[in-house]
Amino acid sequence: MASEVGGEQRCGIGARLRGARELQGLTVLQAAEKLHVDAGTLEALEAEAFAALGADVYVRGHLRRYAELIGESPGELQELYASSTQAARPDLTRIPRGEPGNGAARLVVPGLLGLLGYALVGLLWWVHTMPGEEPQPLAAAPPSAADAATGTTAAASATTTGAEEAARAATASPTQLALKFSALSWVEVSDTTGRRLLHGLYAAGSARTLSGAAPLRLILGNAPAVALRVNDQPVTLAGLVRHDGSARLLIDGEGRTTPAPARLAHGD
């Protein structure tokens, strides 16, 4: 699909988005992480599969944010989208109209449309402000009657052991982590209790230092651009960086790294 914009022949929406993203040196996954959306949403925009994104207001919102990220013109792309969807809309002037009703009936339709508009605005606000879900523990199966006595003894022992481990964790010295960014990168850091210590997008030349209970869980959007030090000792990411440049890992108090297991909650 092609369109005339400002007297100049330009490519369609999908081709322009894809070309601008590639000029920025971004993969679809990296762009999705920067926008905090699913990669399938950006793939649908580049394929011009707008019906898969739902209502018109959602398509326009995703299109505007994606264009701003990769340096395209949101206004031109919105005009292309409007012209592409105009042809698919039915000609309402050819639909037979019934006789107008009384004044009260004529007010019902505008009122319902207004309520629908407020509902859509509220839904969009809720989606964009809703915090990410935290991982939830799996529910344990209840003990059988035959194991009741044994379970009581085991539960008491487990409670004592858990209390001892919690006491040791509370008195242990926190692990210090320093991050230095040589290029733009998205990062999230959580401690062993699941408490988020750092979250966001950081520019080249910035640095952050934090501390928390080990092992620390890290998610890096551009891992080669992040230098890590644990307790003032350098940390190597050899074998942990994925093909798209991201990395998910655990770092213990001595700076040893291991791949981070998948979480049980949505969003990781």
ZALUMLO-417570 format. One line per 10 residues: number of its first residue (from 0); for each residue y negated, z, x negated of C-alpha. Coordinates in Angstrom, 1 decimal, padded with zeros to 4 digits. Each point is the difference from the previous one (the first is absolute). Example, Ala and Ser with C-alpha at 12.3 -4.5 7.8 and 13.67 -1.06 7.14 Angstrom:
BEGIN
0	004.5,007.8,-012.3 ~ -003.4,-000.7,-001.4
# end
This chain:
BEGIN
0	000.0,000.0,000.0 ~ -003.5,-000.9,-001.3 ~ -003.5,000.7,001.4 ~ -003.6,-001.0,-000.7 ~ -002.0,003.0,-001.1 ~ -003.6,-000.4,-001.1 ~ 000.4,-003.8,-000.4 ~ 002.8,000.4,-002.5 ~ 003.7,-000.7,000.6 ~ 001.9,003.3,-000.6
10	003.7,000.9,000.2 ~ 001.5,002.0,002.9 ~ -000.1,003.8,000.3 ~ 003.4,000.6,-001.6 ~ -000.6,-002.3,-003.0 ~ -003.4,001.5,-000.7 ~ 001.4,003.5,000.1 ~ 002.9,-000.8,-002.2 ~ -002.2,-001.9,-002.5 ~ -002.6,002.8,-000.2
20	002.7,002.6,-000.5 ~ 001.6,-001.9,-002.8 ~ -003.4,-000.5,-001.7 ~ -000.3,003.9,000.0 ~ 003.4,000.2,-001.7 ~ 001.5,002.0,002.9 ~ 003.5,-000.2,001.5 ~ 000.4,000.5,003.7 ~ 001.4,003.5,-000.6 ~ -002.9,001.0,-002.3
30	-002.5,-001.2,002.6 ~ 001.9,001.9,002.8 ~ -000.1,003.2,-002.1 ~ -003.8,-000.3,-000.5 ~ -000.5,-000.5,003.8 ~ 002.7,002.6,000.9 ~ 001.7,-002.4,002.4 ~ 003.5,-001.5,000.1 ~ 000.5,-003.0,-002.1 ~ 001.4,-001.9,003.0
40	-003.5,000.2,001.6 ~ -001.6,-001.9,-002.9 ~ 002.9,-002.5,-000.1 ~ -000.6,-000.7,003.7 ~ -003.7,-000.6,-000.6 ~ 000.8,-002.5,-002.9 ~ 002.6,-001.7,002.2 ~ -002.6,-000.1,002.9 ~ 002.7,001.8,002.2 ~ -002.7,001.8,001.9
50	002.1,000.7,003.1 ~ 002.2,002.3,-002.1 ~ -003.0,002.3,-000.6 ~ -000.6,000.8,003.7 ~ -003.3,-000.1,001.8 ~ -003.0,-002.0,-001.1 ~ -001.9,003.1,-001.1 ~ 002.7,000.9,-002.5 ~ 000.1,-003.5,-001.5 ~ -003.8,000.0,-000.5
60	000.1,003.5,-001.6 ~ 002.8,-000.9,-002.5 ~ -001.7,-003.4,-000.7 ~ -003.3,001.6,-000.8 ~ 001.4,002.8,-002.3 ~ 002.2,-002.5,-001.9 ~ -002.8,-002.5,-000.5 ~ -002.3,002.8,-001.4 ~ 002.7,001.2,-002.4 ~ 000.7,-003.5,-001.6
70	-003.7,-001.2,000.0 ~ 000.3,-002.5,002.9 ~ -002.6,-000.5,002.7 ~ 000.9,002.2,003.1 ~ -002.5,-001.9,002.1 ~ 001.4,-003.5,-000.8 ~ 003.6,001.2,000.6 ~ -001.0,001.6,003.3 ~ -001.5,-003.3,001.1 ~ 003.1,-001.9,-001.0
80	002.2,002.5,001.9 ~ -002.2,-000.2,003.1 ~ 000.1,-003.8,000.0 ~ 003.8,-000.1,-000.6 ~ 000.6,002.4,003.0 ~ -002.5,-001.7,002.3 ~ 002.2,-003.0,000.5 ~ 002.9,002.2,001.1 ~ -002.0,001.7,002.7 ~ 000.5,-001.3,003.6
90	-002.8,-001.8,001.8 ~ -000.9,002.6,002.6 ~ -002.3,-002.4,001.8 ~ 003.0,-001.8,001.3 ~ 001.7,003.1,001.5 ~ -000.4,000.1,003.8 ~ -002.2,002.9,001.1 ~ 000.4,002.0,003.1 ~ -002.7,001.1,002.4 ~ -002.1,002.8,-001.4
100	000.7,003.4,001.4 ~ -002.3,002.8,000.9 ~ -002.4,001.7,-002.5 ~ 002.4,002.9,-000.8 ~ 002.8,-002.4,-000.9 ~ -002.3,-002.0,-002.4 ~ -000.8,003.2,-001.9 ~ 003.7,000.9,-000.6 ~ 000.8,-002.7,-002.5 ~ -003.1,000.7,-002.3
110	000.8,003.7,000.1 ~ 003.6,-000.6,-001.0 ~ -001.0,-002.3,-002.8 ~ -002.5,002.6,-001.3 ~ 002.7,002.7,000.0 ~ 002.4,-002.3,-001.9 ~ -002.7,-000.6,-002.6 ~ -000.6,003.7,-000.6 ~ 003.8,000.5,-000.2 ~ 000.3,-002.7,-002.7
120	-002.9,001.5,-002.0 ~ 001.5,003.4,000.1 ~ 003.4,-001.3,-001.1 ~ -001.5,-001.8,-003.0 ~ -001.9,003.1,-001.0 ~ 003.1,002.2,000.3 ~ 002.1,-002.5,-002.1 ~ -002.6,-000.2,-002.8 ~ -000.5,003.8,-000.2 ~ 003.6,001.2,000.5
130	001.2,001.7,-003.3 ~ 003.3,-001.1,-001.6 ~ 003.1,001.8,001.1 ~ 001.3,002.7,-002.3 ~ 003.8,000.0,-000.8 ~ 002.0,002.2,002.4 ~ 003.2,001.8,-000.9 ~ 003.2,-001.1,001.7 ~ 001.2,002.4,002.7 ~ 003.2,001.9,-001.0
140	003.0,000.0,002.3 ~ 000.7,003.3,001.7 ~ 003.0,002.0,-001.4 ~ 003.2,000.0,002.0 ~ 001.4,003.3,001.4 ~ 002.9,000.0,-002.5 ~ -002.5,-000.1,-002.9 ~ -002.4,002.6,001.4 ~ 001.1,002.9,-002.3 ~ 000.1,-002.2,-003.1
150	-003.3,-001.6,000.9 ~ -001.7,003.3,000.3 ~ 001.0,001.1,-003.5 ~ -000.9,-003.4,-001.4 ~ -003.4,000.0,001.7 ~ -000.8,003.4,-001.4 ~ 001.0,-001.2,-003.5 ~ -002.1,-003.2,000.4 ~ -003.0,002.0,001.2 ~ 000.2,002.2,-003.1
160	000.4,-003.0,-002.3 ~ -002.9,-001.9,001.8 ~ -002.3,003.0,-000.3 ~ 000.8,000.3,-003.8 ~ -000.7,-003.7,-000.5 ~ -003.3,000.2,002.0 ~ -001.0,003.0,-002.1 ~ 000.7,-001.8,-003.2 ~ -001.9,-003.1,001.2 ~ -003.0,002.2,001.0
170	-000.2,001.7,-003.4 ~ 000.7,-003.2,-002.1 ~ -003.0,-001.6,-001.7 ~ -001.2,-003.1,001.8 ~ 000.5,-003.4,-001.7 ~ -003.2,-001.7,-001.0 ~ -000.2,-003.8,000.5 ~ -002.8,-002.2,-001.4 ~ -000.4,-003.6,001.2 ~ -002.3,-002.7,-001.6
180	-000.5,-003.4,001.6 ~ -000.6,-003.2,-002.0 ~ -000.2,-002.1,003.1 ~ -000.2,000.4,003.8 ~ 003.0,001.9,001.3 ~ 001.1,001.9,003.2 ~ 001.7,003.4,-000.7 ~ 001.5,002.9,001.9 ~ 001.2,003.2,-001.6 ~ 001.9,002.9,001.8
190	001.5,003.2,-001.4 ~ 003.6,001.3,000.6 ~ -001.1,001.7,003.3 ~ -001.3,-003.4,001.4 ~ -003.7,001.0,-000.4 ~ -002.1,-003.0,-000.7 ~ -002.0,000.5,-003.2 ~ -001.6,-003.5,-000.4 ~ -000.3,-003.1,002.3 ~ -002.2,-003.1,-000.2
200	-001.1,-003.1,-001.8 ~ -001.5,000.5,-003.5 ~ -002.0,-002.4,-002.1 ~ 000.4,-001.0,-003.7 ~ -001.4,002.6,-002.3 ~ 000.5,003.0,002.4 ~ 002.2,003.0,-000.8 ~ 001.4,002.9,001.9 ~ 001.7,003.3,-001.0 ~ 001.9,002.2,002.4
210	002.8,002.7,000.0 ~ 002.8,000.9,002.3 ~ 003.6,001.3,000.3 ~ 002.4,-002.4,-001.7 ~ 001.7,-002.4,000.5 ~ -003.1,-002.1,001.0 ~ 000.5,-003.1,002.1 ~ -002.1,-003.0,-000.9 ~ -000.5,-003.3,001.8 ~ -002.0,-002.6,-002.1
220	-001.2,-003.3,001.4 ~ -000.8,-001.5,-003.4 ~ 002.1,002.1,-002.4 ~ -000.7,-001.9,-003.3 ~ -003.7,000.9,000.4 ~ 000.6,003.7,000.2 ~ 000.5,002.2,-003.1 ~ 001.7,003.3,000.7 ~ 000.1,003.3,-002.0 ~ 001.9,003.1,001.1
230	-001.1,003.3,-001.6 ~ -001.9,-002.2,-002.6 ~ 003.1,-002.0,-000.9 ~ 000.2,-003.8,000.7 ~ 002.4,-001.2,002.7 ~ 001.9,-003.3,-000.2 ~ 000.7,-002.1,003.1 ~ 002.6,-002.2,-001.7 ~ 002.5,-001.3,002.5 ~ -001.9,001.4,003.1
240	-002.5,-002.7,000.6 ~ 001.0,-002.5,002.8 ~ -000.5,-003.7,-000.1 ~ -003.1,000.2,002.0 ~ -001.6,002.6,-002.4 ~ 000.5,003.0,002.3 ~ 002.0,003.2,-001.0 ~ 001.4,003.0,001.8 ~ 001.2,002.9,-002.2 ~ 000.5,003.7,-000.5
250	-001.4,001.8,-003.1 ~ 001.3,003.4,-000.9 ~ -001.9,002.7,-002.0 ~ 001.2,-001.4,-003.3 ~ -001.2,-003.5,000.7 ~ 003.4,-001.5,000.8 ~ -000.1,-002.8,002.6 ~ 002.6,-001.1,002.6 ~ -000.2,-002.4,002.9 ~ -001.2,001.7,003.2
260	002.5,000.0,002.8 ~ -001.1,-001.5,003.4 ~ -001.6,002.4,002.4 ~ 001.3,000.6,003.5 ~ -003.4,-000.5,001.7 ~ -001.6,-003.2,001.0 ~ -002.8,-001.3,-002.4 ~ 001.8,000.4,-003.3
# end
